[in-house]
Structures are given as C-alpha cells and as structure tokens.
Amino acid sequence: MGPYSLIMAPTPAYALIATDLDGTLLRGDDTVSDRSLAALARVARAGARHLVVTGRPAPRVRPLLAGLGCTGLAVCGQGAQVYDAASDRLLWSVRLDRGLAETALGKIEAEVGQVHAAVDQDGVDGLTLIEPGYLMPHPTLPAVRVGRRDDLWRAPISKVLLRHASLSDDELAAVARSVVGSLATVTMSGPGMVELQPRGVTKATGLALAAERLGIGPERALAFGDMPNDIPMFEWAGHGVAMANAHPELKAVADGITSSNEDDGVAVVLEGLFPTD
C-alpha cells in the first residue's frame, strides 16, 4: 500500500481525532506503539483533541486512557457511555433493559439454537459477567463467570455480548438484526463480538454528545475504525479512515484506507496531517 496521502481527500483543519481501540489504535497485544503515542502527542501540541470511541465499557477503558495520558472525555460501551477520565464518572449513560435483553436472547435462540452470552454492567465499576460456555474474545480483559444465565441480570447492564458455536459473526449478527432489530441495536465490533445495546444507540450517539461538549462540529472530526460498529461514527464525522485490516463493510463506506493497526495506520495518517514542531 502506498502512502495514505496519495488517497486522502484535501485536508481540512481537524480539531477532533476519534479513534476506535481494538483493531485500530491498539495492536494485537493491547498496547499502543511508541510511534502512535508520538503522533497523538503531535495532535495535542497542535491544539486538536483526541477522543477514544470504543465498544469497551468504561471500567475496561480506564487503564488504557491512563497509558495514553487521556484526562478528558471518552466514548465507551458502543456509544452508551460518555466517560470523564478526570473525575472518573459517567457524564451520560444509557442502560439496556434487562427484561428486553432476555426476550431478545430468546428470540435469537429460537432461530439459531443455543447462544452463549455475557453482559457489561452499567457504571464506572461495572463488571463483565459471562455465563457458562462463553469464551472471552479478549482473554486479557477481566470477567466474572456466573453459574447460570439468570445471574447476568442481577444489576443494570449497558449491553449483551453473544457467541455461537458454529455461526460466523456475520451470520449471527444478520439473524439477530432480523429478529430483534426492533428491540435493540445489533453491532459487530470484532472477532466474537456480536452485541446487543440500547435501541438507537451507536458510537455516533456518544461521539456527537462528547463533541458537543467540546464545541466541535462533525465537519472538523476525523475518525478511525476497523469494524461495522464504526460505520455510524464514519457517517457522523467529516472524514472516516478504515484500517487495512478493517471489515469489508467499513471499508465500503470509508473516505480512505490506511495501514493496519499492527503497522501504525493511525500514526501514518496523523503524521501527514500534523507536522513536527
């Protein structure tokens, strides 16, 4: 792949850089490269804001934000949470009704047979609970195994995560959308990450709220992502850049494509937009 500048549209003065984490800013080992950190430092020195926009819930994002030096806002939980790192509190959050979530699971299982489920609890100290048979896609992320599905509903939740023994993520997501699309938003955020979240809530929902607080409009926002759950974010932002490792659905709507997350694709673009001091 040639330099990103060869395929990039003319550059406006971006004031907001919105980055997904997994498969985008993060490498496969959950770290951010020195090159990416240096590129984000350029962004900060130029007076622009970096905003993490991730499917991970706020409690699973705090350590990463600390490593990035982020003390401002972050959009978490697929857009259901706007988190303020400085005060360690949620400025905005939307819960997924637990009875509705249980009904949605039943409808999906009526179509495809047994699925295995997990939930992210709401709140800055919420846990990730996993039922028997569910395997965490990210083994580095902490989770608490419960004895039965009913235990998943013991506290308010922000989303449900689904896995199926034989269906691909694309197949499971397609079935889920067809049977529970009127009850919840169905997203696919990574390998083994088909999710149900509050209806109408997407990454664009949280991003728009956070950007409004920062006084920045969508035309001055540049977004990076790798999965279909990033499509609403690309539709909201003035310019959307997909990683080389991105899902075909995201590449189809992206304004440009950069290198993979392992090859510092975010940094490749930012180095061209924000020159050194």
N, C-alpha and C positions, 0 to 999 in steps of 0.2 A: 504493500500500500504506500502511495506517495504521501508527501506532507499534507496535513489536513488543510493548510491554507490554499491548496490548489482546488479544493472543492467547497470551500466555505463562502457563504454569501458575504457581501460587503459588511464591514464590521461597524455596528453602532457602539455607542459608549455604554457598555453593560454595567449596571450598578448592582446587579444581583446574580450570583452564581449558585444555582441549585443543583446539588449532586445527590444522586442515589448513593447507597453504600455498597451493598453486596453486588459483586459483578461489575462495579463501576469505579468507585474511588478505592474500595478495598481490594487487595489482592486475595488470592485463594486462601491464604493463611490468616486472614482477618487483620492484616497490617496495612498501613499506608506508607508508600515508598518515600524515601528522602526527596526524590525528585518532585513527587506530588505535593509534599509538605512545602517545599520551596516555591512551587508555583502558587499555592494558596497564600503564601506569605506575600508574593507579588500582588495578588488581588487585594489583600488588606492594605498594603502600602499605597495602592492606587486609590483607596477610599471606597472600593466596592465591598459588598457583603457576601460572605459565603454562608449558604443555608443548607444544612443536611436535610434531605427529604427521603425518608426511609420507611419500609414496612415494619422495621423492628419497633417494638414498644419502647416507651421512654426508659424504663429500668434497664433495658438491654443496650441502650444507646449512651448512657452517661459515661462509661469508661472510655468509649471511643471519642466522645466530644472532648473529654479532658485531654486525651492524647493529641487531638487536633488543635487544642488551645481555644476551643469554642466556648464562649461565655455568654452568648446571646440566645437566639431562638433556634429551635429545631422542630421540624415536622416529623412526627412519629406515627406508628400504627396505621400506615397506609393513608395518612391524612386525617385520622380520627383524633389526633392529639397535636396541640401546639405546646411545646415544652420550653420553658425558660431555664436555661442552664445556670444562670447567675443566681436565681432564687430557688432553684430545684423544685419548681412547681409547674403544674399544668395550667396554662392560661385559658385553654379551651379543650374540651374533650367530649366525645360522643360515644355512648355505650351501645352495644348490640343487645337488644332484648333477649334474655336467656330463654324464655319460652318460645320465642320466634326462632331462635337458633336451633333449639331441639326439634322443632317442627321441620325446619329446613333440612336438617340431617336425616330425618325420617323420610322425607320426600326423595332425597338423593339416593338413599339406600334402597328405596322401593324400585328405583331404576337400575342401579348398578350392583346391588348386593352390599355387603359389609364394607364400610369405610372405617378408617381409624382417625380419631380426632384429637386435637389439642386446642387449648384456649389461651389467649393472653388476657390476664385480668387487668381491669382498669386501674389507673392510679400510678404515682411515681414509684411505689413499692410493690406493684402488682407482680404476681408470679406467672410463669408459664406452666400450665398443668397439662400433662399428657396421659391419655388413657392407655390401658394395656394394648400392646400391639403397635402403638405409634412410635415411629423412629424419627428422632430429631434430624432434620436436614443439615443443621449446623451443630455438630457434636460439641463445639466449644461453648455454645450458649447454655446457660443453666436452665434446668427444667425439673419439675417435681412430678413424679409418677403417682397417679392416683389408682385406687383399686377398681373403680367402675365409672361408667360414663356419667352417672348422676353426680359424681363428685366434681365434675367440671363446672357445674352451675352453682357452686356454693358461694360465690361472690360475683359482683358485677364484672362484665367482660367487655373488651373492645373488639375482639374478633375471634373467629374459629379457623383453625388450620386443618386441612383434610389430606389424607393419603389413601390410595387404593392399591391393592396388592398387584393388580395386573394392568389397569388402565394407565395410559400416559397422562402427564399433567394436562396436556391439551385436550385429551378426550374427557378427562374428569371435569375440567373447567367448562367444557362445552355442555355436558349433561347438566352440571349444576346451574349454569345460566338458564338453560331451557326450563328447568323445573322450579327454581327458587328466585329467578330474576326479579319477581315482584315483591320478594320478602327481604332480600339482601343484595348488596353489591358483591359480585364474584370476581376475584382477581387472581392472577398468577404472577408471583413475584420472584420465582427462582425454582430450581430443581426441587421437586417435592413440596412446593409451596403454593398449593391452591387454597384460597382463603375466602371466608365469608366475613363481610364487615357491614356496618350500618348502611342501609339503602341510601344511595345518593352521595355517599362519602367516598372520595377518591383522594389521591395525592394532590390534585389540583385544589380541592376544598381547603385543605390545611395550608397549602402554599399561598393561595390567594389571601387567606386571613393573615398569615405571617407577613407577607409582602405589604399588605395594607398598613400593618403596624409600623413597618419600616418606611412607609411613604414611597414605595417603589411600584411602578406600574408594570404590567406584563411585557410591554414593548421593550423594557430595559432589562429583561431577565433572560439568562442563558441557562438551559437545563441539560443535564447529562443523565443517561439511564441505560438500562440493558434489557428490561423485561416489559411485557404487556401492561403491567400495572403503572408503568411510566408514561403510557400514552396520554392520559388526561393532563399530566404535567407538561408534556410537549405541546399539547393543544392550547394550554394556557400561556406558556412562555413565548416570548418573541422569537426564540431560536432554540431548537432541540437537537442535541447531538447524541447519536447512538454509538455504543461501543462496538468494536469489531466482533465481539463475542455475543452481541445482542440477539434477542429473539427476532425472527423474520417479521413478526407483526409490528415491532417497534421500528425496525429499520425502514419499513414501508412508509412510515409517516414522519421520519426524521428529516431535518433540513441538511444534515451531514452525518458522516460516519468517521470516527477516529480509530485509533489503535485500541487494542484490547485493554482490559483492566490490568493484566499482567505486564503490559508494555507501556504503562503510564499514559493511557489515552487521554485522560483528563488534563494531565500536565502538558501534553503535546499541544492541545488547543490553547490553554491558558498562557503558555509561554509566547505564543504568537500574538495574543491579544494584549498582554500586559508586559511591556518591555522591562528590562532590568533597570535598576536605579542608575 
